[in-house]
Amino acid sequence: MAAAPVWSVDPRTGKQREQVAVEATSAEVDAAVRAAHDARGALADRTVRAALLRRAADQLDGAGERIVEAADAETALGPARLTGELARTTYQLRAFADLVEEGAFLDVRIDHADPALTPPRPDLRRYKIPLGVVAVYAASNFPLAFSVPGGDTASALAAGCPVVVKAHPDHPATSELVAALLRRAAAEVGVPGGAIGLVHGFEAGIELVRHPLVAAAGFTGSVRGGRALYDAAAARPHPIPFHGELGSLNPVVVTEAAAEERAEEIGAGLAGSMTLGTGQFCVKPGLVLAPRGPAGDRLERALADAVSATEAGVLLDHRMRDAFVDGVRERAALPGVEAPVTPGAGGEHTVGAGFLTVPADRLADGGGTHDLLLEECFGPVTVLARYTDEAEIGAVLARLPGNLTATLQLGAGECGGEDGVPDGSPVPSGDGTGRGARLLAAVTPLAGRVVVNGWPTGVAVAPAQHHGGPYPATTSTSTSVGGTAVERWLRPVAYQDTPPALLPPELREDNSLRLPRRVDGRYEG
């Protein structure tokens, strides 16, 4: 039986552009994983890893026009958006190169022997080592930053782990192009091309997570697809870590004070955030709690004006378009739901942005009738839930699952100082001393990132960033963005009373590698 072809499809027309590959067979998946496994030794040297990451960034920058053209043809995301995404991707690669050279991520700890302690302490030396081959499942909505050259790949290589990427079917030509560039970078620094493998096909993705030489997996996608892979990873004879980003509603709470002070600004900002990238961001605000009354009405009118002025857009593929159209139709049919600006089909290949409104008490009652409004709808739509008081806000928040983000739009007097909470004070452990503090305490358990007086779209690549959250936002407590993303692909090992000549160089007394470390409890930078 011939292998199924892999086609590049133009989402603007739904027509096939070109055949770029064929779906990988079980034997081809096995070969890719084994080639990656054999490349582990070449990634053992941190200097080589840093050089690889920088050369990969250089290769991507050098082919920038070709990459943007290929990605736009397959995703319709537009040259401006994709140029920015490429810059983010290369910045991320270079940031991980810096992290590798610094070495703090190895978490070196040395406790010298002390027989005088009770009980006596042996000589203990601990650091972190790479897990092995990492399976990376590319995302549909970020063909660069969360796909073949994206954060999972960059952080895995930084950890010393080779990768095999399962390409997303929405951008196979882009995947092939950037994978070839990464392999070229590998060759330039003496790393086998097998350190960066690429396979296509649904069955190949299942084979990949089940392969006995795959040591961990990273996924960005739907709850249904991610949960299936997560279960497969857990069902293996030797289960492996599965770091999946699955779905997120990203709630927003607008206080009455905030609406009174800047209803028009908030309405326009919300419209920009929920329609950014045609609503195809994983951190799109999908549920907004806004007050009833004149201030909330002003916000709703501003949102309607801004959303009405948004042009129809193309989603990543026609399957997603159909799911969006069906999803908003089903939501709009629920009792008490209205559509001030009707979302849905904008044309044969496009969708129009819109939003729905519903009384917040319909979401707080727990009867299940409106539970669909508490699930992510991928595309340019949000739900504006109008509340009467703070207790109703709390009742809705109590029904939400885990999220990547939660956002608070607060009034000036709710941000500390005048509200009784000193600026810079920690989240209170009890009921707090002001509305801002109470709401911050209420949303913190729901999300991995809390935004105040801003919008969640836009995830900065920074050491302090956290892109994750309670299930179903993610399947682990880790982040997929920022320097600490490397921790997903490492495990600690301690050596006890090991002769100095047998110790890894990172744990030797002379610290010739000049690594940050903690010795007998004291940090040595």
C-alpha positions as CSV (number, residue, x, y, z in Angstrom):
1,M,0.0,0.0,0.0
2,A,1.4,3.4,-1.0
3,A,2.2,5.9,1.7
4,A,-0.4,8.7,1.9
5,P,0.7,12.0,0.3
6,V,1.2,15.1,2.4
7,W,-0.2,18.2,0.7
8,S,0.4,21.9,1.3
9,V,-3.0,23.6,1.2
10,D,-3.9,27.2,0.7
11,P,-6.4,28.1,3.4
12,R,-7.5,31.2,1.4
13,T,-8.9,28.9,-1.3
14,G,-8.9,25.4,0.2
15,K,-7.0,24.2,-2.8
16,Q,-3.9,21.9,-2.7
17,R,-0.7,23.8,-3.5
18,E,1.9,21.0,-3.8
19,Q,2.8,17.6,-2.4
20,V,5.7,18.1,0.0
21,A,6.1,14.7,1.6
22,V,4.4,11.4,2.4
23,E,3.2,10.2,5.8
24,A,5.9,8.4,7.7
25,T,5.6,4.6,8.1
26,S,6.3,2.8,11.3
27,A,9.8,1.9,10.0
28,E,10.5,5.6,9.1
29,V,9.4,6.8,12.5
30,D,11.7,4.1,14.1
31,A,14.6,5.2,11.9
32,A,14.1,8.9,12.8
33,V,14.0,8.1,16.5
34,R,17.1,5.9,16.4
35,A,19.0,8.5,14.4
36,A,18.1,11.1,17.1
37,H,19.1,8.7,19.9
38,D,22.5,8.1,18.2
39,A,23.1,11.9,18.1
40,R,22.9,12.3,21.9
41,G,26.7,12.2,22.3
42,A,27.2,15.0,19.8
43,L,25.0,17.2,22.0
44,A,26.9,16.4,25.2
45,D,29.2,19.5,25.0
46,R,27.5,22.7,26.0
47,T,29.7,24.7,23.8
48,V,28.5,22.7,20.8
49,R,24.9,23.1,21.8
50,A,25.2,26.9,22.2
51,A,26.8,27.0,18.7
52,L,24.1,24.9,17.2
53,L,21.3,27.2,18.6
54,R,23.0,30.3,17.3
55,R,23.7,28.8,13.9
56,A,20.1,27.7,13.7
57,A,19.0,31.3,14.4
58,D,21.4,32.6,11.7
59,Q,20.1,30.1,9.1
60,L,16.5,31.1,9.8
61,D,17.3,34.8,9.6
62,G,19.2,34.3,6.4
63,A,16.2,32.5,4.8
64,G,13.7,34.9,6.3
65,E,11.9,35.9,3.1
66,R,11.5,32.3,1.9
67,I,10.2,31.2,5.3
68,V,7.7,34.0,5.6
69,E,6.5,33.4,2.0
70,A,6.1,29.6,2.6
71,A,4.3,30.1,5.9
72,D,1.9,32.7,4.6
73,A,0.9,30.5,1.7
74,E,0.0,27.7,4.1
75,T,-1.5,29.6,7.0
76,A,-2.8,33.0,5.7
77,L,-1.3,34.6,8.8
78,G,0.2,37.5,6.8
79,P,3.8,38.6,6.2
80,A,3.8,41.1,9.1
81,R,2.6,38.6,11.7
82,L,5.0,35.9,10.4
83,T,8.0,38.3,10.2
84,G,7.4,39.1,13.9
85,E,7.0,35.4,14.7
86,L,10.3,34.6,12.9
87,A,12.1,37.3,14.9
88,R,10.6,35.8,18.1
89,T,11.8,32.4,17.1
90,T,15.4,33.4,16.4
91,Y,15.5,35.5,19.5
92,Q,14.4,32.4,21.5
93,L,17.1,30.2,20.0
94,R,19.8,32.8,20.9
95,A,18.4,33.2,24.4
96,F,18.7,29.5,25.0
97,A,22.2,29.6,23.7
98,D,23.0,32.2,26.3
99,L,21.3,30.0,29.0
100,V,23.4,27.0,27.9
101,E,26.7,28.9,28.2
102,E,25.8,30.3,31.6
103,G,25.0,26.8,33.0
104,A,22.8,27.7,35.9
105,F,20.1,25.4,34.6
106,L,22.3,22.5,35.5
107,D,21.5,23.3,39.2
108,V,24.9,22.1,40.4
109,R,24.9,21.4,44.2
110,I,27.8,20.1,46.2
111,D,27.6,19.1,49.9
112,H,31.0,18.0,51.3
113,A,31.2,15.1,53.7
114,D,30.7,16.0,57.3
115,P,31.0,13.0,59.7
116,A,30.2,15.3,62.7
117,L,26.6,15.8,61.6
118,T,23.8,13.6,62.9
119,P,23.4,11.5,60.9
120,P,26.8,11.8,59.3
121,R,26.7,13.3,55.8
122,P,28.5,11.6,52.9
123,D,30.0,13.6,50.0
124,L,27.1,14.4,47.7
125,R,27.2,16.1,44.3
126,R,24.1,16.7,42.2
127,Y,23.2,18.2,38.8
128,K,20.8,17.7,36.0
129,I,21.2,15.5,32.9
130,P,19.2,15.3,29.6
131,L,16.4,12.8,29.4
132,G,17.0,11.7,25.9
133,V,15.0,11.9,22.6
134,V,12.2,14.4,22.8
135,A,9.1,14.1,20.6
136,V,7.8,17.5,19.6
137,Y,4.3,18.0,18.3
138,A,4.0,21.2,16.2
139,A,1.2,23.7,16.7
140,S,-1.2,24.9,14.0
141,N,-1.4,28.5,14.9
142,F,2.4,29.2,15.2
143,P,4.2,27.6,12.3
144,L,7.5,28.8,13.6
145,A,7.5,29.8,17.3
146,F,5.6,26.7,18.5
147,S,6.5,24.3,15.7
148,V,9.7,22.8,14.1
149,P,12.1,25.5,15.2
150,G,10.0,26.6,18.2
151,G,10.3,26.6,21.9
152,D,10.1,22.9,22.5
153,T,12.8,22.2,20.0
154,A,15.0,25.0,21.2
155,S,14.7,24.1,24.9
156,A,15.2,20.4,24.2
157,L,18.4,21.0,22.3
158,A,19.6,23.4,25.0
159,A,19.1,20.6,27.5
160,G,21.1,18.2,25.3
161,C,18.2,16.3,24.0
162,P,17.8,15.5,20.3
163,V,14.3,15.9,18.9
164,V,11.9,14.3,16.4
165,V,9.2,16.7,15.4
166,K,5.8,15.6,14.2
167,A,4.9,18.3,11.6
168,H,1.5,19.9,11.7
169,P,-0.6,19.2,8.6
170,D,-1.5,22.8,8.2
171,H,2.1,23.9,7.3
172,P,4.1,20.9,6.0
173,A,6.1,22.8,3.4
174,T,7.2,25.3,6.0
175,S,8.1,22.5,8.3
176,E,10.3,20.8,5.7
177,L,12.0,24.1,4.8
178,V,12.9,25.0,8.4
179,A,13.9,21.5,9.3
180,A,16.4,21.5,6.4
181,L,17.8,24.8,7.7
182,L,18.2,23.4,11.2
183,R,20.0,20.3,9.9
184,R,22.3,22.6,7.9
185,A,23.1,24.5,11.1
186,A,23.8,21.1,12.8
187,A,26.2,20.1,10.1
188,E,28.1,23.4,10.4
189,V,28.9,22.7,14.1
190,G,29.6,19.0,13.7
191,V,26.2,17.6,14.9
192,P,24.6,14.8,12.9
193,G,21.4,15.9,11.1
194,G,19.5,13.1,12.9
195,A,19.6,15.2,16.0
196,I,16.6,17.1,14.4
197,G,14.2,14.6,12.9
198,L,10.9,15.3,11.1
199,V,7.9,13.0,10.4
200,H,4.5,13.6,8.9
201,G,1.1,11.9,9.6
202,F,-1.4,11.2,12.3
203,E,-0.3,7.6,12.8
204,A,3.3,8.7,12.8
205,G,2.4,10.9,15.8
206,I,1.0,8.0,17.7
207,E,4.0,5.8,16.8
208,L,6.3,8.5,18.0
209,V,4.9,8.9,21.5
210,R,5.0,5.1,21.9
211,H,8.5,4.5,20.7
212,P,10.7,3.0,23.5
213,L,13.6,5.4,22.8
214,V,11.5,8.5,23.1
215,A,12.1,9.9,26.6
216,A,9.6,12.8,26.8
217,A,7.1,14.8,24.6
218,G,6.0,18.3,24.1
219,F,2.6,19.2,22.6
220,T,0.7,22.3,21.7
221,G,-2.8,21.8,20.3
222,S,-6.4,20.7,21.1
223,V,-7.7,19.1,24.3
224,R,-8.9,16.1,22.4
225,G,-5.6,15.5,20.5
226,G,-3.4,16.3,23.5
227,R,-5.3,14.1,25.9
228,A,-5.1,11.1,23.5
229,L,-1.3,11.5,23.3
230,Y,-1.0,12.2,27.0
231,D,-2.9,8.9,27.8
232,A,-0.7,7.1,25.3
233,A,2.5,8.4,27.0
234,A,1.1,7.2,30.4
235,A,0.1,3.8,29.1
236,R,3.5,2.8,27.8
237,P,5.4,0.0,29.7
238,H,7.7,2.8,30.7
239,P,5.6,6.0,31.0
240,I,7.3,9.3,29.9
241,P,6.7,12.9,30.8
242,F,4.2,14.6,28.5
243,H,4.2,18.3,28.6
244,G,1.1,19.4,26.7
245,E,-0.6,22.7,26.2
246,L,-4.2,21.8,25.4
247,G,-6.7,24.6,25.7
248,S,-7.6,27.8,27.6
249,L,-10.5,30.1,28.0
250,N,-8.4,33.0,29.5
251,P,-11.0,34.8,31.6
252,V,-11.0,38.5,32.1
253,V,-12.7,40.4,35.0
254,V,-13.6,44.0,34.5
255,T,-14.5,45.8,37.7
256,E,-17.2,48.4,37.8
257,A,-14.6,51.0,38.8
258,A,-12.4,50.1,35.7
259,A,-15.5,50.3,33.4
260,E,-16.5,53.7,34.8
261,E,-13.0,55.1,34.3
262,R,-12.2,53.7,30.8
263,A,-15.0,51.7,29.3
264,E,-14.2,52.7,25.8
265,E,-10.5,51.9,26.1
266,I,-11.2,48.5,27.6
267,G,-13.8,47.7,24.9
268,A,-11.4,48.6,22.1
269,G,-8.5,46.8,23.8
270,L,-10.6,43.6,24.2
271,A,-11.6,43.8,20.5
272,G,-8.0,44.0,19.5
273,S,-7.0,41.1,21.7
274,M,-9.8,38.7,20.8
275,T,-9.5,39.3,17.0
276,L,-5.7,39.3,16.9
277,G,-4.5,36.7,14.4
278,T,-8.2,36.0,13.6
279,G,-8.7,34.9,17.2
280,Q,-6.3,32.0,16.8
281,F,-4.0,32.7,19.8
282,C,-4.0,30.2,22.7
283,V,-4.2,33.2,25.1
284,K,-7.2,34.9,23.4
285,P,-9.6,36.2,26.0
286,G,-12.7,34.0,25.6
287,L,-14.8,35.0,28.6
288,V,-15.1,38.5,30.0
289,L,-17.0,39.3,33.2
290,A,-18.2,42.9,32.9
291,P,-20.6,44.8,35.2
292,R,-24.3,45.4,34.5
293,G,-25.3,49.1,34.4
294,P,-24.3,52.2,32.4
295,A,-20.5,51.7,32.6
296,G,-20.8,48.1,31.4
297,D,-23.1,49.2,28.6
298,R,-20.5,51.7,27.4
299,L,-17.9,49.0,27.4
300,E,-20.2,46.7,25.3
301,R,-20.9,49.5,22.8
302,A,-17.2,50.2,22.4
303,L,-16.6,46.5,21.9
304,A,-19.3,46.3,19.3
305,D,-18.0,49.3,17.4
306,A,-14.5,47.9,17.3
307,V,-15.4,44.3,16.4
308,S,-17.8,45.5,13.7
309,A,-14.9,47.4,12.1
310,T,-12.8,44.2,11.9
311,E,-12.5,42.7,8.5
312,A,-13.4,39.0,7.9
313,G,-10.4,36.8,8.1
314,V,-9.1,33.3,7.1
315,L,-8.6,30.6,9.6
316,L,-5.7,28.1,9.4
317,D,-7.8,25.5,7.6
318,H,-11.3,24.8,6.6
319,R,-11.8,22.2,9.3
320,M,-11.2,24.9,11.9
321,R,-13.5,27.3,10.0
322,D,-16.3,24.8,10.1
323,A,-15.7,24.1,13.8
324,F,-15.8,27.8,14.5
325,V,-19.0,28.4,12.6
326,D,-20.8,25.4,14.2
327,G,-19.4,26.4,17.6
328,V,-20.7,29.9,17.7
329,R,-24.0,28.9,16.2
330,E,-24.5,26.3,19.0
331,R,-23.5,28.9,21.7
332,A,-25.7,31.6,20.3
333,A,-28.7,29.3,20.5
334,L,-28.5,28.8,24.3
335,P,-31.2,30.5,26.4
336,G,-30.5,34.1,27.3
337,V,-27.5,34.4,24.9
338,E,-27.5,37.4,22.5
339,A,-25.2,38.4,19.7
340,P,-24.7,42.2,19.5
341,V,-22.2,41.4,16.7
342,T,-22.9,38.0,15.2
343,P,-19.8,35.9,14.7
344,G,-19.6,33.2,12.0
345,A,-19.1,32.7,8.3
346,G,-17.8,35.8,6.6
347,G,-17.7,34.2,3.1
348,E,-16.8,30.9,1.5
349,H,-13.4,30.8,3.0
350,T,-13.5,33.5,5.7
351,V,-15.1,34.1,9.1
352,G,-16.4,37.3,10.7
353,A,-15.6,38.4,14.2
354,G,-18.3,38.8,16.8
355,F,-19.2,38.4,20.5
356,L,-22.0,36.9,22.6
357,T,-23.5,38.3,25.8
358,V,-25.1,36.4,28.6
359,P,-26.2,37.2,32.2
360,A,-23.4,36.0,34.5
361,D,-25.9,34.1,36.7
362,R,-26.6,31.7,33.8
363,L,-22.9,30.6,34.1
364,A,-22.9,30.6,37.9
365,D,-25.8,28.3,38.5
366,G,-24.0,25.1,37.7
367,G,-26.9,23.5,36.0
368,G,-24.9,22.6,33.0
369,T,-27.1,24.4,30.4
370,H,-24.5,27.0,29.6
371,D,-21.3,25.0,30.2
372,L,-20.5,25.3,26.5
373,L,-19.7,29.0,27.1
374,L,-17.0,27.9,29.6
375,E,-15.1,26.0,26.8
376,E,-12.7,27.5,24.4
377,C,-14.0,28.4,20.9
378,F,-11.1,28.7,18.6
379,G,-11.5,31.8,16.4
380,P,-12.5,35.5,16.7
381,V,-15.3,35.3,19.3
382,T,-15.6,36.1,23.0
383,V,-18.4,35.9,25.6
384,L,-19.3,39.0,27.6
385,A,-21.0,37.8,30.8
386,R,-22.7,40.7,32.7
387,Y,-22.6,40.4,36.5
388,T,-24.4,42.2,39.2
389,D,-22.0,42.0,42.1
390,E,-18.7,40.6,43.3
391,A,-20.3,37.4,44.7
392,E,-21.5,36.6,41.2
393,I,-17.9,37.1,39.8
394,G,-16.7,34.6,42.4
395,A,-19.4,32.1,41.6
396,V,-18.5,32.1,37.9
397,L,-14.7,31.9,38.6
398,A,-15.3,28.9,40.8
399,R,-16.7,27.0,37.8
400,L,-13.8,27.6,35.5
401,P,-11.1,25.0,34.6
402,G,-7.4,25.7,34.5
403,N,-6.2,28.4,32.2
404,L,-3.0,29.8,30.7
405,T,-3.9,33.3,31.7
406,A,-6.4,35.3,33.8
407,T,-6.7,39.1,33.4
408,L,-8.0,41.8,35.7
409,Q,-9.1,45.2,34.6
410,L,-9.0,47.3,37.8
411,G,-9.8,50.9,38.7
412,A,-7.1,53.2,39.9
413,G,-8.2,52.9,43.5
414,E,-8.1,49.1,43.3
415,C,-4.5,48.7,42.5
416,G,-3.1,49.3,46.0
417,G,-2.4,52.3,48.1
418,E,-5.8,54.0,48.3
419,D,-7.5,50.6,48.4
420,G,-5.7,49.7,51.6
421,V,-3.1,47.3,50.0
422,P,0.4,48.7,49.9
423,D,2.0,48.6,46.4
424,G,4.2,45.5,46.0
425,S,2.5,43.5,48.8
426,P,2.0,39.8,48.3
427,V,-1.3,38.1,47.4
428,P,-3.2,38.0,50.7
429,S,-3.7,34.5,52.3
430,G,-7.1,35.5,53.7
431,D,-10.0,37.6,52.3
432,G,-7.7,40.4,51.4
433,T,-8.0,44.1,52.2
434,G,-9.6,45.4,49.0
435,R,-11.4,44.4,45.9
436,G,-8.2,44.3,43.7
437,A,-6.5,42.1,46.2
438,R,-9.5,39.8,46.6
439,L,-9.8,39.4,42.8
440,L,-6.1,38.8,42.4
441,A,-6.4,36.0,45.0
442,A,-9.4,34.6,43.3
443,V,-7.8,34.3,39.8
444,T,-4.3,33.2,40.8
445,P,-5.3,29.5,41.4
446,L,-6.9,29.5,37.9
447,A,-3.9,30.4,35.7
448,G,-0.2,30.3,35.1
449,R,0.0,34.0,34.2
450,V,-2.1,36.8,35.7
451,V,-2.3,40.1,33.8
452,V,-3.4,43.4,35.4
453,N,-4.7,46.2,33.2
454,G,-3.4,44.7,30.0
455,W,-4.3,41.9,27.7
456,P,-3.1,38.3,27.6
457,T,-2.2,38.1,23.9
458,G,1.5,38.4,23.5
459,V,3.7,36.0,25.4
460,A,7.1,37.6,26.0
461,V,10.2,35.4,25.8
462,A,11.8,36.2,29.1
463,P,13.4,34.4,32.0
464,A,10.5,35.2,34.3
465,Q,7.8,34.1,31.8
466,H,5.4,31.3,32.6
467,H,3.3,29.8,29.8
468,G,1.3,27.1,31.4
469,G,-1.4,26.6,33.9
470,P,-3.6,24.1,35.7
471,Y,-5.2,21.3,33.6
472,P,-6.6,21.4,30.9
473,A,-4.4,24.4,30.0
474,T,-1.4,22.2,30.4
475,T,-0.7,18.6,31.6
476,S,2.2,19.6,33.8
477,T,3.3,22.5,36.0
478,S,6.1,23.6,33.6
479,T,6.3,26.4,31.1
480,S,6.8,26.1,27.4
481,V,8.1,29.7,27.1
482,G,11.1,31.3,28.8
483,G,14.4,29.9,30.1
484,T,12.9,27.5,32.6
485,A,11.3,25.6,29.7
486,V,14.5,23.7,29.6
487,E,13.7,22.0,32.9
488,R,11.1,19.8,31.2
489,W,13.9,17.8,29.5
490,L,16.2,17.2,32.4
491,R,16.4,15.0,35.5
492,P,18.6,15.3,38.6
493,V,21.2,12.7,39.5
494,A,23.4,12.7,42.7
495,Y,26.8,11.1,43.1
496,Q,27.7,9.9,46.5
497,D,31.3,9.4,47.7
498,T,32.4,9.2,44.1
499,P,36.2,9.4,43.4
500,P,37.1,12.8,41.9
501,A,38.5,11.3,38.7
502,L,35.2,9.6,38.0
503,L,33.0,12.7,38.5
504,P,31.5,14.5,35.6
505,P,33.4,17.7,34.9
506,E,30.5,19.8,36.1
507,L,30.8,18.3,39.6
508,R,34.5,18.5,40.1
509,E,36.0,20.5,42.9
510,D,38.0,22.9,40.7
511,N,35.0,24.1,38.8
512,S,37.1,24.6,35.7
513,L,33.8,25.1,33.7
514,R,33.0,28.1,35.9
515,L,29.5,27.0,36.6
516,P,27.2,28.7,39.0
517,R,26.7,26.3,41.9
518,R,25.7,25.9,45.5
519,V,28.4,24.5,47.8
520,D,27.6,23.5,51.3
521,G,24.5,25.6,51.1
522,R,26.1,28.7,49.8
523,Y,25.6,30.1,46.3
524,E,28.7,30.6,44.2
525,G,27.9,32.6,41.1
